[in-house]
Amino acid sequence: MTWALLGLGLVLVIEGLALALAPSRIEQVAAFLATLSPDRLRLIGLLAVTAGLILLWAYRQLAA
């Protein structure tokens, strides 16, 4: 449970910083993502999940 709270907290901090520091850039990225096909968006999502899992695994290996 603490891992989930830590992860959620980190996501909120990073997303909040992006919105606070570059709101117009976030709008540009959202507009770009709207032009992509659902298959391309799914691939991007799966790659992000895979990268996140690899980072979590690496952290656990280094912290142990």
Number of C-alpha atoms within 10 A of each C-alpha: 6 7 9 9 10 11 13 11 12 12 12 12 12 11 12 13 12 14 14 11 10 11 13 12 12 15 12 11 11 11 11 10 13 11 10 11 10 11 9 12 14 12 12 12 12 12 12 12 12 12 12 12 12 12 12 14 12 11 11 10 9 8 7 5
